[in-house]
Amino acid sequence: MSTLIAPPPVAPNLADAALADCLRLVAQQAALLRAAPDGRRPVPMAEPRPRHALILAPHPDDECITGALPLRLRQEAGWRVTALAVTLGSAPARQAARWAEMQAACAVLGFEPRCLADQALAAVMSELHPDLVLLPHAQDDNPTHRRVHAAGIAALADAHIDTVLACTEFWSTQAAPNALVQTSQADTARLMAALMAHEGEIARNPYHLRLPAFLADSVRRGGELVGGAGSAPPDFAFATLYRLIRVERGNLASDLPARIHPAAQALNAARLALP
């Protein structure tokens, strides 16, 4: 019989004023969108074997912006999630602080932070052998994001592993997403609160306040891009778009089936159609 693997402990932020503020803001935006209210959290679905997701974060903060899928897998199926900072940003004076901020953000999400430093990315892939690798799509309109995409594809080929690639989007949309992953109001607020841990970044640009709007727009687009042209949009407020691609011996093989994943249904490898 399979057993649910206990996820890493999450920092006790539920009573925090910051998370409470995020919950209020998210609830207000959901009401404006006339979204269906959150139901009960789904009963977690046990995986028959341990599962591991690896986030290739071009910068500290990307683990929060595109972290909906691994957050749900951690909470609902006991996945281990490693957030790998591929860079610590371009400002040397801020790199130590950005690493500390990423560690604090990961504590909110229950992710394991790791810094690439001088390691080869292919060596990390071979060591962890993740079931899911998240990285920006090839045309994400930021030079570091595009370099991380290219480096991740090359590392998969060098490591010769079987996995599933989840292409993410932030700076520009991707052409063919095939997974729309809802986040409940509570999980959206948690992603937002984790983003607030990146204090130096939001001090110059309070983009954490716009995260719910970004996730809401993914619902607008994803309802038809994933559900089919002319489909009615989902009745939920917030979600993230991904393109899931099967990788065989390090080579991109085929897209996974297009699916919408509401928060009312526990998410695990089987629901994603992962091998």
C-alpha positions as CSV (number, residue, x, y, z in Angstrom):
1,M,0.0,0.0,0.0
2,S,1.3,3.4,-0.9
3,T,1.8,6.0,1.9
4,L,1.8,9.7,1.7
5,I,5.3,11.1,2.2
6,A,5.3,13.9,4.8
7,P,6.3,17.2,3.2
8,P,8.9,19.4,4.7
9,P,7.7,21.7,7.6
10,V,6.4,25.1,6.5
11,A,7.3,28.2,8.3
12,P,4.6,29.2,10.8
13,N,3.3,32.2,8.8
14,L,-0.4,31.4,8.8
15,A,-0.9,33.8,11.8
16,D,1.4,36.4,10.3
17,A,0.0,39.8,9.6
18,A,1.7,39.7,6.1
19,L,-0.1,36.5,5.1
20,A,-3.4,37.8,6.6
21,D,-3.0,40.9,4.4
22,C,-2.4,38.8,1.4
23,L,-5.5,36.7,2.1
24,R,-7.6,39.8,2.3
25,L,-6.3,41.2,-1.0
26,V,-6.7,37.9,-2.8
27,A,-10.2,37.5,-1.5
28,Q,-11.1,41.0,-2.7
29,Q,-9.8,40.3,-6.2
30,A,-11.6,36.9,-6.3
31,A,-14.8,38.7,-5.4
32,L,-14.3,41.3,-8.2
33,L,-13.8,38.4,-10.6
34,R,-17.1,36.7,-9.3
35,A,-15.1,33.5,-8.8
36,A,-16.6,30.5,-7.1
37,P,-15.6,30.4,-3.4
38,D,-12.9,28.0,-2.3
39,G,-14.2,24.6,-1.1
40,R,-12.5,22.3,1.4
41,R,-8.9,21.3,0.7
42,P,-8.8,18.0,-1.2
43,V,-7.8,14.9,0.6
44,P,-4.1,14.3,-0.3
45,M,-3.5,11.5,-2.8
46,A,-0.6,9.2,-1.9
47,E,2.1,8.5,-4.5
48,P,3.2,4.9,-4.9
49,R,6.8,6.0,-4.7
50,P,8.7,9.2,-3.6
51,R,8.5,12.0,-6.2
52,H,10.7,15.1,-6.6
53,A,10.3,18.4,-8.5
54,L,13.2,20.6,-9.4
55,I,12.7,24.3,-10.0
56,L,15.4,26.0,-12.1
57,A,15.0,29.6,-10.9
58,P,16.8,32.1,-13.1
59,H,16.7,34.5,-10.1
60,P,15.7,34.2,-6.5
61,D,11.9,35.0,-6.6
62,D,11.1,32.8,-9.6
63,E,10.4,29.9,-7.3
64,C,7.4,32.0,-6.0
65,I,6.1,33.4,-9.3
66,T,5.8,30.1,-11.1
67,G,5.6,27.9,-8.0
68,A,1.9,26.9,-8.1
69,L,2.4,23.4,-9.5
70,P,5.2,22.3,-7.2
71,L,3.4,23.9,-4.2
72,R,0.3,21.8,-4.9
73,L,2.3,18.7,-5.5
74,R,4.1,19.2,-2.2
75,Q,0.9,19.8,-0.2
76,E,-1.4,17.3,-2.0
77,A,0.9,14.4,-2.8
78,G,3.9,14.8,-0.5
79,W,6.4,15.7,-3.2
80,R,9.9,16.9,-2.3
81,V,10.5,20.2,-4.1
82,T,14.0,21.7,-4.6
83,A,14.3,25.3,-5.7
84,L,17.6,25.8,-7.4
85,A,18.9,29.4,-7.7
86,V,20.7,29.2,-11.0
87,T,21.9,32.8,-10.5
88,L,21.7,35.2,-7.5
89,G,21.1,38.2,-9.7
90,S,23.5,40.6,-11.5
91,A,24.3,42.9,-8.6
92,P,27.2,41.4,-6.5
93,A,26.4,43.6,-3.5
94,R,22.9,42.1,-3.4
95,Q,23.7,38.4,-3.9
96,A,24.1,37.4,-0.3
97,A,20.9,39.1,0.6
98,R,19.0,37.6,-2.3
99,W,20.1,34.1,-1.2
100,A,18.9,34.8,2.3
101,E,15.6,36.1,0.9
102,M,15.2,32.9,-1.2
103,Q,15.7,30.7,1.8
104,A,13.0,32.7,3.7
105,A,10.6,32.4,0.8
106,C,11.2,28.7,0.5
107,A,10.5,28.3,4.2
108,V,7.0,29.8,3.5
109,L,6.4,27.3,0.7
110,G,8.0,24.2,2.2
111,F,10.6,24.0,-0.6
112,E,14.2,23.1,-0.2
113,P,16.5,26.0,-1.4
114,R,19.7,25.3,-3.2
115,C,22.3,27.5,-5.0
116,L,23.9,26.2,-8.2
117,A,27.2,28.1,-7.5
118,D,30.0,26.3,-9.3
119,Q,28.2,23.0,-9.8
120,A,27.4,21.7,-13.3
121,L,23.7,21.7,-13.9
122,A,23.8,18.3,-15.5
123,A,25.5,16.9,-12.4
124,V,22.6,18.3,-10.3
125,M,20.1,16.6,-12.6
126,S,21.9,13.3,-12.4
127,E,22.2,13.5,-8.6
128,L,18.5,14.4,-8.0
129,H,16.9,12.6,-10.9
130,P,13.8,14.7,-10.6
131,D,10.4,13.5,-11.9
132,L,9.5,17.1,-12.9
133,V,11.8,20.0,-14.0
134,L,10.4,23.5,-14.1
135,L,12.2,26.2,-16.2
136,P,11.3,29.2,-18.3
137,H,10.1,28.6,-21.8
138,A,12.5,29.3,-24.7
139,Q,11.1,32.8,-25.5
140,D,10.5,34.1,-22.0
141,D,11.4,37.8,-22.6
142,N,14.3,38.1,-20.2
143,P,17.9,37.3,-21.2
144,T,18.7,35.3,-18.0
145,H,15.4,33.3,-18.4
146,R,16.3,32.4,-22.0
147,R,19.8,31.4,-21.0
148,V,18.4,29.2,-18.1
149,H,16.1,27.5,-20.6
150,A,19.0,26.7,-23.0
151,A,21.2,25.6,-20.1
152,G,18.4,23.4,-18.7
153,I,17.8,21.7,-22.1
154,A,21.5,21.0,-22.5
155,A,21.8,19.7,-19.0
156,L,18.9,17.2,-19.5
157,A,20.6,15.9,-22.7
158,D,24.0,15.6,-20.8
159,A,22.3,13.8,-17.9
160,H,20.3,11.4,-20.2
161,I,17.5,11.2,-17.7
162,D,13.8,10.4,-18.1
163,T,11.6,13.2,-16.7
164,V,8.9,15.7,-17.5
165,L,9.7,19.3,-18.3
166,A,7.3,22.0,-17.2
167,C,7.9,25.2,-19.2
168,T,6.9,28.3,-17.3
169,E,6.1,31.8,-18.3
170,F,6.4,35.3,-16.8
171,W,8.1,37.9,-19.0
172,S,6.2,36.7,-22.1
173,T,3.5,34.2,-22.8
174,Q,4.2,30.8,-24.4
175,A,2.5,29.6,-27.5
176,A,1.2,26.1,-26.5
177,P,0.6,25.6,-22.8
178,N,-1.2,22.4,-22.0
179,A,-1.7,22.6,-18.2
180,L,-3.7,25.1,-16.3
181,V,-3.2,24.7,-12.5
182,Q,-5.5,26.5,-10.2
183,T,-4.4,27.9,-6.9
184,S,-7.0,28.4,-4.2
185,Q,-7.2,31.8,-2.5
186,A,-5.2,30.4,0.4
187,D,-2.4,29.1,-1.9
188,T,-2.4,32.2,-4.0
189,A,-1.9,34.2,-0.8
190,R,0.9,31.9,0.3
191,L,2.7,32.4,-3.0
192,M,2.2,36.1,-2.6
193,A,3.5,36.1,1.0
194,A,6.5,34.0,0.0
195,L,7.3,36.6,-2.7
196,M,7.2,39.3,0.0
197,A,10.3,37.6,1.5
198,H,12.2,39.0,-1.4
199,E,12.3,42.3,0.4
200,G,15.0,44.0,-1.7
201,E,13.2,43.3,-4.9
202,I,9.8,44.4,-3.9
203,A,11.2,47.5,-2.3
204,R,12.1,48.8,-5.8
205,N,9.0,47.2,-7.5
206,P,6.0,46.0,-5.4
207,Y,5.2,43.3,-8.0
208,H,4.0,40.9,-5.3
209,L,0.8,43.0,-5.3
210,R,0.3,42.2,-9.0
211,L,0.8,38.5,-8.7
212,P,-3.0,37.7,-8.3
213,A,-3.7,39.7,-11.4
214,F,-1.0,37.8,-13.3
215,L,-2.6,34.5,-12.1
216,A,-6.1,35.7,-13.0
217,D,-5.0,36.5,-16.5
218,S,-3.7,33.0,-16.9
219,V,-7.3,31.8,-16.2
220,R,-8.6,34.1,-19.0
221,R,-6.1,32.7,-21.5
222,G,-5.9,29.1,-20.2
223,G,-9.6,28.5,-20.4
224,E,-9.4,28.4,-24.2
225,L,-5.7,27.6,-24.8
226,V,-6.0,24.5,-22.6
227,G,-9.7,23.8,-22.6
228,G,-10.2,24.5,-26.3
229,A,-11.2,27.4,-28.4
230,G,-14.7,28.7,-27.5
231,S,-14.7,26.9,-24.2
232,A,-16.3,28.6,-21.2
233,P,-13.6,29.9,-18.8
234,P,-13.2,28.1,-15.5
235,D,-15.1,29.5,-12.6
236,F,-12.0,29.9,-10.4
237,A,-10.0,33.1,-10.0
238,F,-6.3,32.2,-10.0
239,A,-4.1,29.7,-11.9
240,T,-0.7,29.2,-13.6
241,L,-0.1,28.0,-17.1
242,Y,2.6,25.4,-18.0
243,R,3.6,23.4,-21.0
244,L,4.4,19.8,-19.9
245,I,6.7,17.8,-22.1
246,R,7.9,14.2,-21.7
247,V,11.7,13.8,-21.7
248,E,13.2,10.5,-22.7
249,R,16.9,9.9,-22.1
250,G,17.4,13.6,-22.0
251,N,15.6,14.4,-25.3
252,L,12.3,16.2,-25.6
253,A,9.7,13.6,-26.7
254,S,6.1,14.6,-26.7
255,D,3.6,16.9,-25.0
256,L,1.4,15.6,-22.2
257,P,-2.4,15.7,-22.6
258,A,-4.0,19.1,-22.2
259,R,-5.7,19.3,-18.8
260,I,-7.2,21.8,-16.4
261,H,-6.4,21.1,-12.7
262,P,-8.9,22.6,-10.3
263,A,-8.0,23.0,-6.7
264,A,-10.9,20.8,-5.6
265,Q,-9.1,17.7,-6.9
266,A,-5.9,16.6,-5.3
267,L,-3.0,16.9,-7.7
268,N,-0.5,14.1,-8.1
269,A,1.6,12.4,-10.8
270,A,-1.4,10.4,-12.1
271,R,-3.6,13.4,-12.6
272,L,-0.8,15.1,-14.5
273,A,-0.3,12.0,-16.6
274,L,3.3,11.8,-15.5
275,P,5.1,8.5,-16.2
